[in-house]
Amino acid sequence: MLSAAAISPERRAGSAADPRAAGAALIVTIAALLLLPADLRLLLVALALAGLALLARQLRRLLRRLRLVLPMIAVFCAFIALRMADGTTLYSFAGLELTRGGLQAATALGARLLLLASASLLFVLSIPLQQLTAALAALRLPARVIAVLWLTERVLVLLGDDLRRSLEALRVRAGTLSRAARMRAAARIGGTFLLRAVARSERLADAMAARGFQGRVPVLRSLRWRSHDTALCAGSILFFTALWMVR
Amino acid sequence: MTAAQPPSSAFLRCTQLSTKYANRHSVLHDVSFAIARGERVALIGPNGAGKSTLLRVLVGVQPYAGSVSVDGIALTPSAAAQVRSRVGLVFQNPDDQLFSPTVGDDVAFGPAAHGIEGDERDERVAEALRAVGLDAAAERNPAHLSFGERRRAAIATVLSMRPALLALDEPSSNLDPRHRRGLIEWLNSRPDLTLLLATHDLDMAAETCDRAILLSGSIAADGPAREVLSDTQLLARHGLEPPLGLQSLRFRE
């Protein structure tokens, strides 16, 4: 479980908990969520995650990001619910049956997926990217993977801006176009957007090379494993071991 | 106006430099010039003249034919790192240059990539941010800065490498008059800099540079800024509009 100390957004280098500890806690959380039966214990985990998000002042951002994940989870759960024919039929339509067993399985799976997404998002929201990359470098992950992760956030923001500008340009000139014509124009923007994304990534690569980048992201923060990191890891393992034992 | 004789103690020397775009369209042909340490040179020319491409050649990100040497080091793939520690290129669009999660990290990137660590790196970061007036923005995300601030942050990312030659690509584009004026004053407050300024902004070139090179695929003119920028026929011939207030241009003395 992520601790409040590990996820304070106010942390700075030097006073920070080691993000490797939070990463270990995240892995324990994911393992526990996969192993725990779907009952009130999941609710307990959900409450713990929500409490941590509140402590870290990340609850609103967490909920906002979750909105992006919810449609995918909903589609997945609907698929499970309709494919699993088990128990009393509750509803049937066009050859598809929704059974009580299917509904229960989909609900349990949905709750798990939601909690997994929450734990992962909380981890990402709470650990500054530069500390995360430093932790991954300390864990000897390949330099290329770290470089991709490190650049992803910035590149996504830039590409998002590009896309927004393209769509705005389409909107201001699409006054008399039919809906179908607008759709076709939007599809063309998709192609242009991809080309622009490639061009932008090349310019970023040039800018990095011009400043001496040779494939390895420089680690700017040195990490120290502190006593409360050990406590965090031990606490999270104990918490889930206890849940596992009482199930 | 003929090309100036390259100084014997040239800091940057390009000889018979040619380069092409990726689509094989030739952009620079037989370009030769030299810049002495401490010289301030404006690179002017119409769109597509090869100004930005020339700057990209100088940091080794654009393939070329001919020879380029910086501080006596020939620019080859194996020597690119040495050259890049001496030439700081500020790209035209600061969004292409700022790629780290915080401004401070971005400014620290160059020194860190050159193996500078610890207190010296921190000192360089603080000094560079102070120089551009962004010392309070070290922990901010570049995406949350205004365009003018991003431009200044981009300059700081290069200043922290303490380059011997500062190359700026269209530094005044998209800047409002106040920030443009601030940039001119900042450049003039650093007489120690060797400057290569690629720009359409002829007023800025006049105010900040002693020498101007008019580029149009090859070098069309190379001489004192006052002479090149005052030659209205030459400028018009190469698609440049002479400054409206030519008489009142404030040339750098």
Contacts between the chains, C-beta under 8 A, distances in Angstrom:
chain1	res1	chain2	res2	distance
A	128	B	101	6.7
A	129	B	101	4.4
A	130	B	100	7.3
A	130	B	101	5.5
A	130	B	102	6.9
A	130	B	105	5.4
A	150	B	100	7.8
A	150	B	101	8.0
A	151	B	99	6.0
A	153	B	101	6.3
A	154	B	98	7.5
A	154	B	99	4.9
A	154	B	100	7.1
A	154	B	101	7.1
A	154	B	142	7.4
A	154	B	143	7.5
A	155	B	99	7.6
A	157	B	143	4.9
A	158	B	95	5.7
A	161	B	95	8.0
A	200	B	96	7.0
A	203	B	91	7.1
A	203	B	93	7.3
A	203	B	96	4.1
A	204	B	96	5.8
A	204	B	99	5.5
A	206	B	56	6.6
A	206	B	61	4.3
A	206	B	91	7.7
A	206	B	96	7.6
A	207	B	91	5.5
A	207	B	96	5.2
A	207	B	97	4.6
A	207	B	99	7.0
A	208	B	99	6.7
A	208	B	109	7.9
A	209	B	59	7.5
A	209	B	60	7.3
A	209	B	61	5.3
A	209	B	80	7.9
A	209	B	84	7.7
A	210	B	59	4.1
A	210	B	60	7.8
A	210	B	61	5.9
A	210	B	84	6.0
A	210	B	89	4.9
A	210	B	91	7.9
A	211	B	84	6.8
A	211	B	109	6.0
A	211	B	110	4.0
A	211	B	113	5.9
A	211	B	157	6.8
A	211	B	158	7.4
A	211	B	161	6.7
A	212	B	81	6.0
A	212	B	84	5.3
A	212	B	85	6.7
A	212	B	110	6.1
A	212	B	113	3.5
A	212	B	114	4.9
A	212	B	161	7.7
A	213	B	109	7.7
A	213	B	113	5.4
A	214	B	81	7.1
A	214	B	113	7.1
A	218	B	108	7.6
A	218	B	109	6.5
A	218	B	112	3.3
A	218	B	113	5.5
A	219	B	112	7.8
A	220	B	105	5.6
A	220	B	108	5.3
A	220	B	109	8.0
A	220	B	112	6.0
